[in-house]
Amino acid sequence: MFLIIINLLYHKRICQKSLFFIFFVDQFGIKEAGRSSQTESHMYFAESPSASQPFVYCEYSPNRNSAKAKELLAGFSGYIQTDSHGTYEYLGKKKDVIHLHCFAHARRNFFKILKKLDTEKTNTKSKIKGSITAASLRFIQALYKKEKRWRKQNLTPEQIYEKRQKESIPLLNSFHKFLKERHKKIPEDSDLYQAVNYCLKHWKGLTNYTRDGRLDMDNNSIERQIKHYAVGRKNWLFSVSPTGATTTAIYYTFVLSAKVNGLSPLNYLKYIFRKIPTAKTLEDHLALLPWNLTPEQISQKAI
């Protein structure tokens, strides 16, 4: 019961945050009535990079449709960054939500093409360097270099916002013009056409990061959190049932949230399991959330 209560508290906090990254990962091997064991299931991951109360929330879903996304994000308003899957298209139509797409995905498309060009013997270095692919990557890399420099300088979100207005937006406008001018000249059945089309189709979402200095160009942060799950999944291979998958999601919510709050996941789990029997009120449960605890409180000596 404690696990369910705490997980509901996490879910509730999604609606109280103004900035979120969200992603999904495939999950196979769920035994469920009426479904093949090979039917694709999913885990949704959401992260709030709040400075005071950061957390990662994980939830199992038997499918990847907009219904689950709408349920997960019910009541949410603010900025949200996702991949380009159709599941999230409805977000762009909500007046109280500003939907961001991921520049890392756009960059990845061009990288794949560049690698392919490198393997083709007929392509010289100068030919590759002068290609639309290489030019597009130079635009994107220039944008990322600016972001990296400003982060290293420890600029405030307000200062980063100002920098983006003066430096990033003009560069983005040049990149957009470059892509539009070349788009119609590229064969539609080519990978390059798809890469360019991806950028143009999602341009608003890709550039919305310039609206607030707290925002990132990509959702790599949540992808890093997902890697923990992906590595674990290779060891257990599958969840036997929807109940097992849901329990896995709850535990990953605890473990990953402990990590982003600077806590040892093992010590955190030991601590809350010892405190569960005495947690009676809502305040008792809230006190066990990772951002309300310190490493000293949950250390082996304290336990």
Residue pairs with C-beta under 8 A, 6 or more apart in sequence:
2 272
2 276
2 279
2 285
3 247
3 250
4 250
5 285
6 250
6 254
6 285
6 288
6 289
7 250
7 253
9 285
9 286
9 289
10 55
10 57
10 253
10 257
11 57
11 59
11 72
13 48
13 53
13 55
13 57
14 20
14 46
14 48
14 57
14 72
14 73
14 76
15 73
15 74
15 75
15 76
17 48
17 50
17 76
17 78
18 77
18 78
18 79
19 48
19 49
19 50
19 78
19 79
19 80
19 212
19 214
19 215
20 46
20 47
20 48
20 73
20 76
20 78
20 79
20 80
20 81
21 46
21 47
21 49
21 80
21 81
21 82
21 219
21 221
21 222
22 44
22 45
22 46
22 47
22 69
22 72
22 73
22 80
22 81
22 82
22 88
22 219
22 222
23 44
23 45
23 82
23 83
23 219
23 222
23 223
23 226
24 42
24 43
24 44
24 45
24 61
24 64
24 83
24 85
24 87
25 42
25 43
25 45
25 226
25 229
25 230
25 233
26 40
26 41
26 42
27 40
27 41
27 42
27 43
27 60
27 233
27 238
27 239
27 245
28 37
28 38
28 40
28 41
28 238
29 37
29 38
29 237
29 238
29 239
29 240
30 37
30 39
30 41
30 62
30 238
30 239
30 240
30 241
30 242
30 245
31 37
31 240
31 241
32 39
32 62
32 241
32 242
35 62
40 63
40 64
41 60
41 61
41 62
41 63
41 245
42 60
42 61
42 62
42 63
42 64
42 68
43 58
43 59
43 60
43 61
43 229
43 245
43 248
43 249
43 252
44 58
44 59
44 60
44 61
44 68
44 69
44 72
45 56
45 57
45 58
45 222
45 225
45 226
45 229
46 56
46 57
46 58
46 59
46 72
46 222
47 54
47 55
47 56
47 57
47 221
47 222
47 225
47 260
48 54
48 55
48 57
49 214
49 221
52 291
53 291
54 257
54 260
54 261
54 291
55 253
55 257
55 260
55 261
55 289
55 290
55 291
56 222
56 225
56 252
56 253
56 256
56 257
56 259
56 260
57 253
57 257
58 229
58 248
58 249
58 250
58 252
58 253
58 256
59 72
59 246
59 249
60 239
60 242
60 245
60 246
60 248
60 249
61 68
62 242
64 85
64 87
65 87
66 86
66 87
66 88
66 89
66 90
68 87
69 87
69 88
69 90
70 90
73 80
73 91
76 97
77 96
77 97
78 96
78 97
78 98
79 97
79 98
79 100
79 208
79 211
79 212
79 214
79 215
80 88
80 91
80 97
80 98
80 99
80 100
81 99
81 100
81 101
81 102
81 209
81 215
81 216
81 218
81 219
82 88
82 91
82 99
82 100
82 101
82 102
82 219
83 101
83 102
83 105
83 219
84 101
84 102
84 105
84 198
84 201
84 202
84 205
88 99
91 97
91 99
92 99
92 204
92 205
98 208
98 211
99 205
99 208
100 205
100 206
100 208
100 209
100 215
100 219
101 202
101 205
101 206
101 208
102 206
102 217
102 218
102 219
102 220
103 140
103 143
103 144
103 206
103 209
103 217
103 218
104 217
104 218
104 219
104 220
104 223
105 198
105 218
106 140
106 195
106 198
106 199
106 202
106 206
107 137
107 140
107 144
109 191
109 194
109 195
109 198
110 133
110 136
110 137
110 140
110 195
111 137
112 191
113 133
113 191
113 192
113 195
114 128
114 131
114 133
114 134
114 137
116 191
117 123
117 128
117 131
117 133
118 128
128 134
132 182
132 186
132 192
132 196
133 192
133 195
135 178
136 175
136 178
136 179
136 195
136 196
136 199
139 171
139 174
139 175
139 178
140 175
142 171
143 168
143 171
143 172
143 175
143 217
144 217
146 163
146 164
146 167
146 168
146 171
147 216
147 217
150 159
150 160
150 163
155 163
155 213
156 213
157 212
157 213
157 214
158 213
159 213
160 213
161 210
161 211
161 212
161 213
162 213
164 209
164 210
164 213
165 210
168 210
169 207
169 210
172 207
172 210
176 200
176 203
179 196
179 199
179 200
180 200
182 196
183 193
183 196
183 197
183 200
186 192
186 193
186 196
187 193
199 206
208 215
209 215
209 216
209 217
225 256
225 260
228 252
228 255
228 256
229 252
239 245
239 248
254 265
254 268
254 269
254 272
254 290
255 265
255 268
255 269
257 289
257 290
257 291
258 264
258 265
258 268
258 269
258 290
259 265
260 290
261 290
261 291
261 293
262 295
263 290
263 293
263 294
263 295
263 298
264 295
264 298
267 295
267 298
267 299
267 300
267 303
268 290
268 293
268 298
270 298
270 303
271 288
271 293
271 297
271 298
271 302
271 303
272 288
274 303
275 284
275 288
276 288
278 284
279 285
279 287
279 288
286 292
287 293
296 302
